[in-house]
Amino acid sequence: MDTFLIIISIVVCVIGALVSFTAKFIVKKMNLTEKQVIKGIDDQKSLESLKHQKAIMKVKLIGAAIFLPGMIALYIILKI
């Protein structure tokens, strides 16, 4: 049973890491830049840059949210 949980935890960690590392590709493929809302910026070029950075950060946070439970579970399993 421990081996199964270790493998599942490692798989969850790898998926989270892949989401974080491929954030630029995911943003480009899913066109997430256009869906971002930023208020108070007048310059169009800097607005597009900020939208792109915001979209990448959201995807990286989702990747971290996937990675951390797997890492915590792996830590708890291997500590015992």
Secondary structure as GFF3:
##gff-version 3
##sequence-region A 1 80
A	DSSP	alpha_helix	2	21	.	.	.	ID=ss1
A	DSSP	alpha_helix	23	30	.	.	.	ID=ss2
A	DSSP	three_ten_helix	33	35	.	.	.	ID=ss3
A	DSSP	alpha_helix	44	79	.	.	.	ID=ss4
###
